[in-house]
Amino acid sequence: MTHEDCKSDTIILLRSANPAAAFDEIIDRYNERLYWHIRRIVVLHEEAEDVLQDTFVAAYTNIGNFRGENEGSLVGWLYKIATNLSIKALKRRKRGIFTSVDSLRGELMSRLDNELSPSADEIAVRLQRAVTALPMKQKLVFNMRYFDEMPFEQIAQATGQSVSALKTNYHYAVAKVKQEVATIKYNEYETDAI
């Protein structure tokens, strides 16, 4: 997404004579991106759909609180809402008072196994397992940077973390993911030379 796209999103939303139509435009632009961001956090399709809907409802309801006018501020704001609602959805799964979101890894891994089709590419499966196993801060920054190609400044807006902390978390996440994916036996995928 270019600087001009982000700027035009903000202008559409803030200066439109028809806010409902402008918001429909924003939903059309970000629906798929936000769905996959949420899905990578909560894993289950049905739950991701629910959180996505809640994200847009919350954004529409709170649009009066949106103050951004710089590059990516709308994207960061939408991701922040989606991330917070995704984490709340995970916490609802485990109602324990002392349960952290990171302690849900085992449950997320088993749900991931149930969601994957038998024909899924092993490299993609390992990537998803490796990302799911990351601590939440590393998982969030990895997903937004690697899959969504967001600049660290937008990720900082979405997560409330500093850019330097995000870069550190991303570095550790990449190292862990590379280590997991590297354990695949690539010779299984090689064909015999003729």
Secondary structure as GFF3:
##gff-version 3
##sequence-region A 1 194
A	DSSP	alpha_helix	3	15	.	.	.	ID=ss1
A	DSSP	alpha_helix	19	42	.	.	.	ID=ss2
A	DSSP	alpha_helix	45	61	.	.	.	ID=ss3
A	DSSP	three_ten_helix	63	65	.	.	.	ID=ss4
A	DSSP	alpha_helix	73	93	.	.	.	ID=ss5
A	DSSP	three_ten_helix	101	104	.	.	.	ID=ss6
A	DSSP	alpha_helix	105	115	.	.	.	ID=ss7
A	DSSP	alpha_helix	122	133	.	.	.	ID=ss8
A	DSSP	alpha_helix	136	142	.	.	.	ID=ss9
A	DSSP	pi_helix	143	147	.	.	.	ID=ss10
A	DSSP	alpha_helix	152	159	.	.	.	ID=ss11
A	DSSP	alpha_helix	163	181	.	.	.	ID=ss12
A	DSSP	three_ten_helix	186	188	.	.	.	ID=ss13
###
